[in-house]
Amino acid sequence: MDELRALASARPGCSRVEWVTDHDSPGARALCKSLGFAEFDGKIVCRVDTGMT
């Protein structure tokens, strides 16, 4: 993650790194918080299933 932040910081116009996880995944949410990510409620993820399994 540190390398990803460094790559993003070095890229012109890149102002942030976003990570997506499920609300009901406490382990992933804890990992994100431990890496310095803040939870953000400002976006909504829209999804449609293709019917493929």
trRosetta pair geometry for C-beta under 8 A, 3 or more apart (Angstrom, degrees):
i j d omega theta_ij theta_ji phi_ij phi_ji
1 4 5.3 -50 -147 35 38 115
1 5 6.4 41 153 -20 67 100
1 35 5.0 -23 117 -158 171 134
2 5 5.7 -52 -152 35 33 112
2 6 6.4 33 150 -19 64 105
3 6 5.5 -52 -148 36 34 113
3 7 6.3 36 153 -19 66 103
4 7 5.7 -52 -147 36 32 111
4 8 6.3 30 154 -17 64 107
4 17 5.9 95 136 -127 109 154
5 8 5.7 -57 -147 39 30 110
5 9 6.1 31 155 -21 66 108
5 17 6.1 -98 -94 -6 65 145
6 9 5.7 -53 -144 36 30 112
6 10 6.3 24 158 -16 63 110
7 10 6.0 -62 -148 39 28 107
7 11 6.5 28 155 -26 64 109
8 11 5.8 -58 -149 28 31 112
8 14 4.6 -134 -167 137 73 134
8 16 7.3 -35 167 132 142 11
8 17 5.0 -124 -45 -61 167 101
9 14 7.3 -107 -69 89 16 109
11 14 4.0 44 84 3 108 132
18 40 7.9 -76 -128 43 102 137
19 32 5.7 -169 86 -115 137 115
19 37 5.8 -51 34 -122 123 161
20 45 6.6 93 -145 -80 136 145
21 25 5.2 -113 167 68 108 132
21 28 3.9 -176 -148 129 146 132
21 29 6.0 -162 95 -66 141 65
21 32 6.4 -139 5 -35 139 136
22 25 4.3 95 64 -12 92 111
22 28 7.1 82 40 54 72 142
23 29 7.9 39 -148 -66 33 134
25 28 4.0 12 129 28 122 115
25 29 6.0 141 92 -19 72 89
26 29 5.5 -58 -141 42 33 112
26 30 6.0 36 159 -22 68 106
27 30 5.8 -55 -148 35 28 110
27 31 6.5 30 153 -20 63 104
28 31 5.6 -51 -149 33 33 114
28 32 6.5 36 153 -20 65 103
29 32 5.7 -50 -150 34 33 113
29 33 6.5 31 153 -16 64 106
29 39 7.2 10 -149 -78 102 122
30 33 5.7 -55 -148 39 32 110
30 34 6.2 33 153 -22 66 107
31 34 5.7 -57 -147 36 30 111
31 35 6.4 21 156 -13 64 109
32 35 6.0 -67 -153 40 29 106
32 37 4.0 -65 177 64 88 131
32 39 7.4 92 110 -70 134 76
33 36 7.8 79 -178 -48 31 10
33 37 6.5 -86 -77 65 31 76
33 38 7.9 64 -113 -101 70 36
33 39 7.6 -23 -76 -32 94 93
40 43 6.9 41 114 11 106 94
